[in-house]
Amino acid sequence: MLVGGFMAPQSYWNTVIPALSERATIVTYDRPGVGMKLQQRLVNLIPGGKHVIAKGVGHNIHVEKPETLIDLVIEMIDKIQNSDF
């Protein structure tokens, strides 16, 4: 899972994005605006990337709705254990 850094310069993402794969999950909150457009753009750059939108929360997803992140971590562990990753 990738958290934060969406406002990093393009030179940073040019080195990071090629290393990401279907294992990358971008978690964002559901407030519309420029940030959401940038986050969707990032997801579109990752082959097989996954975009999860946490509904009804603000910037602190891990505090306001920790179950969203916990469920994603459990899902990732299950995939690894079942060799479906």
PyMOL commands that set and color helices and strands:
alter all, ss='L'
color gray80, all
select helices_A, chain A and resi 10-19+34-45+61-64+66-81
alter helices_A, ss='H'
color red, helices_A
select strands_A, chain A and resi 25-29+50-54
alter strands_A, ss='S'
color yellow, strands_A
deselect
rebuild
show_as cartoon
